[in-house]
Amino acid sequence: PDLTGHEKFGLGNVKYNISRIHVTAVELPSASISLLPGSGIKLVIGNASLTTDMNWNIRTWMFKDSGRGTVHISKVFVTAIFSTPLDNTGPTSISLTSCRTTSGDIDIKLNGKT
């Protein structure tokens, strides 16, 4: 979905819109799934990265600008625990019981119109 909003800086508001967000690359060089006896599943993802492209525009009382942008997030680590109740009373269900995520680097490049 698009991201639209405004922030107050100094003497005025900055209105922004980020649209046409597309994930262009996902890398999961280290991922593992293990069973936790009697409780569920543990998912561990290490050193992952994600790249997205988007359109952006900003507007203030003094100027406006727009263009294309790229965001690259790297050194992402995720550990998630899912519970899987085994009660045989219906369809199998999975619920997230804990999740920890960290990211190391974020590189943002904005190209404006000339």
C-alpha positions as CSV (number, residue, x, y, z in Angstrom):
1,P,0.0,0.0,0.0
2,D,1.0,3.6,-0.5
3,L,2.3,5.6,2.4
4,T,0.9,9.2,2.8
5,G,1.2,11.6,5.7
6,H,2.7,14.8,7.0
7,E,5.3,15.8,9.6
8,K,5.9,19.2,11.3
9,F,9.4,20.6,10.8
10,G,10.5,24.0,11.9
11,L,8.1,26.6,10.4
12,G,5.7,24.3,8.5
13,N,4.4,20.9,7.5
14,V,6.0,18.5,5.1
15,K,3.5,16.4,3.2
16,Y,4.8,13.2,1.7
17,N,3.6,10.3,-0.4
18,I,5.4,7.1,-1.2
19,S,3.7,5.0,-3.9
20,R,4.2,2.1,-6.3
21,I,6.3,0.2,-3.8
22,H,7.8,-2.9,-5.3
23,V,10.0,-5.5,-3.7
24,T,12.7,-6.2,-6.3
25,A,15.0,-8.5,-4.4
26,V,14.9,-10.8,-1.3
27,E,17.9,-12.8,-0.2
28,L,17.8,-15.5,2.5
29,P,21.3,-16.9,2.6
30,S,20.8,-18.6,6.0
31,A,17.4,-19.9,7.0
32,S,16.5,-22.9,9.2
33,I,13.3,-24.4,10.6
34,S,13.4,-26.7,13.6
35,L,10.7,-28.5,15.6
36,L,10.3,-27.7,19.3
37,P,9.0,-30.9,20.9
38,G,5.6,-30.5,22.3
39,S,5.3,-26.8,21.5
40,G,5.9,-25.8,17.9
41,I,8.3,-24.6,15.3
42,K,11.3,-22.3,15.4
43,L,12.3,-20.3,12.3
44,V,15.7,-18.6,12.2
45,I,16.7,-16.3,9.3
46,G,20.2,-14.9,9.3
47,N,21.9,-12.2,7.2
48,A,18.9,-11.6,5.0
49,S,18.4,-8.6,2.7
50,L,15.5,-6.8,1.0
51,T,15.5,-4.2,-1.8
52,T,12.5,-2.1,-2.8
53,D,11.8,0.5,-5.5
54,M,9.2,3.3,-5.2
55,N,8.0,6.7,-6.3
56,W,8.1,9.5,-3.8
57,N,7.0,13.1,-3.6
58,I,7.2,15.8,-0.9
59,R,5.5,19.2,-0.6
60,T,6.1,22.1,1.7
61,W,4.9,25.7,1.7
62,M,8.2,26.6,0.0
63,F,8.9,23.8,-2.5
64,K,7.8,20.5,-3.9
65,D,9.9,17.6,-5.3
66,S,9.3,14.1,-6.5
67,G,11.2,11.2,-8.1
68,R,12.1,7.5,-7.8
69,G,13.8,5.8,-4.8
70,T,15.5,2.6,-3.8
71,V,15.7,1.2,-0.2
72,H,18.1,-1.7,0.5
73,I,17.9,-3.3,4.0
74,S,20.7,-5.7,4.9
75,K,22.0,-7.7,7.8
76,V,18.5,-8.7,8.8
77,F,18.1,-11.4,11.5
78,V,14.8,-12.9,12.5
79,T,13.9,-15.5,15.1
80,A,10.3,-16.6,15.3
81,I,8.5,-19.2,17.4
82,F,5.2,-20.6,16.2
83,S,2.9,-22.7,18.4
84,T,1.0,-25.6,16.8
85,P,-1.6,-27.0,19.1
86,L,-2.1,-30.8,18.6
87,D,-5.7,-31.3,19.9
88,N,-7.3,-33.1,16.9
89,T,-10.5,-31.0,17.3
90,G,-10.3,-29.3,13.9
91,P,-8.0,-27.9,11.3
92,T,-4.4,-27.4,12.2
93,S,-3.7,-23.9,13.4
94,I,-0.4,-22.0,13.7
95,S,0.0,-18.9,15.8
96,L,3.1,-16.6,16.3
97,T,4.1,-16.7,19.9
98,S,7.3,-14.7,19.7
99,C,9.3,-12.8,17.1
100,R,12.6,-10.9,17.3
101,T,14.0,-9.0,14.3
102,T,17.1,-6.8,14.0
103,S,18.5,-5.0,10.9
104,G,22.0,-3.8,10.5
105,D,22.2,-1.4,7.5
106,I,19.6,0.6,5.6
107,D,20.7,2.4,2.4
108,I,18.2,4.9,0.9
109,K,18.7,6.5,-2.5
110,L,16.4,9.2,-3.8
111,N,16.5,10.4,-7.3
112,G,14.6,13.6,-8.0
113,K,13.2,15.1,-11.2
114,T,15.2,17.8,-12.8
